[in-house]
Amino acid sequence: MNNKPNKKCKRLSNGFVGLAEELSKFTKSSTKIKAVKIEAQKEIALKTMENQLVMAWMFVEFMCGSGNGSGGGGGGCSDGNGNKD
């Protein structure tokens, strides 16, 4: 052999390094996208739960009424300890 570097092999090596770098960038981007997606899903779930809590409180208020017989509940609900509000 003549101990000269093989140009074809060097080009392939550089190509593999470039490919590895691009795959690394893609993986990082993909990971960021997944993290943003999870965060968005978390925010949606929290908003949904907040809305459900508001609806539950509105329902409780409607069922308990305001104490004057309106609202369908006959006026006043207990607080869970047997005490009327």
C-alpha positions in Angstrom: 0.0 0.0 0.0 1.0 3.6 -0.5 -0.1 5.0 2.9 -2.1 7.8 1.3 -5.5 8.5 2.8 -8.4 7.2 0.8 -10.4 10.2 -0.5 -13.6 8.2 -0.9 -13.4 6.9 2.6 -12.7 10.4 4.0 -15.8 11.8 2.1 -17.9 9.0 3.5 -16.6 9.6 7.0 -17.4 13.4 6.7 -20.9 12.4 5.5 -21.5 10.2 8.4 -20.4 12.9 10.8 -22.8 15.4 9.1 -25.6 12.8 9.3 -25.0 12.2 12.9 -25.0 15.9 13.6 -28.3 16.4 11.8 -29.8 13.4 13.5 -28.8 14.9 16.8 -30.4 18.3 15.9 -33.6 16.5 14.8 -33.7 14.5 18.1 -33.3 17.7 20.1 -36.1 19.4 18.1 -38.3 16.4 18.4 -37.8 16.3 22.2 -38.6 20.0 22.5 -41.8 19.5 20.4 -42.9 16.6 22.7 -42.2 18.7 25.8 -44.3 21.6 24.4 -47.1 19.2 23.5 -47.1 17.7 27.0 -47.2 21.2 28.5 -50.1 22.1 26.3 -52.0 19.0 27.2 -51.4 19.8 30.9 -52.7 23.3 30.4 -55.8 22.0 28.6 -56.5 19.5 31.4 -56.1 22.2 34.1 -58.5 24.5 32.3 -61.0 21.7 31.9 -60.8 20.9 35.6 -61.2 24.6 36.5 -64.2 24.8 34.3 -65.7 21.7 35.8 -65.2 23.1 39.3 -66.9 26.3 38.3 -69.8 24.3 36.9 -70.0 22.2 40.0 -70.1 25.3 42.3 -72.8 26.8 40.1 -74.8 23.7 40.4 -74.4 23.6 44.2 -75.5 27.3 44.4 -78.5 26.6 42.2 -79.5 23.5 44.2 -79.0 25.3 47.6 -80.8 28.4 46.4 -80.4 31.7 48.2 -82.5 30.9 51.2 -85.6 32.5 49.8 -87.1 29.4 48.2 -85.9 30.3 44.7 -83.5 28.2 42.8 -85.1 24.8 43.4 -83.3 23.8 46.6 -85.6 25.0 49.3 -83.1 27.4 50.8 -79.8 26.5 52.3 -77.5 23.5 52.2 -75.3 21.9 54.8 -71.6 22.4 54.7 -70.9 18.6 55.0 -70.7 18.9 58.8 -74.5 19.2 59.3 -74.3 22.9 59.5 -76.6 25.0 57.3 -75.0 27.9 55.4 
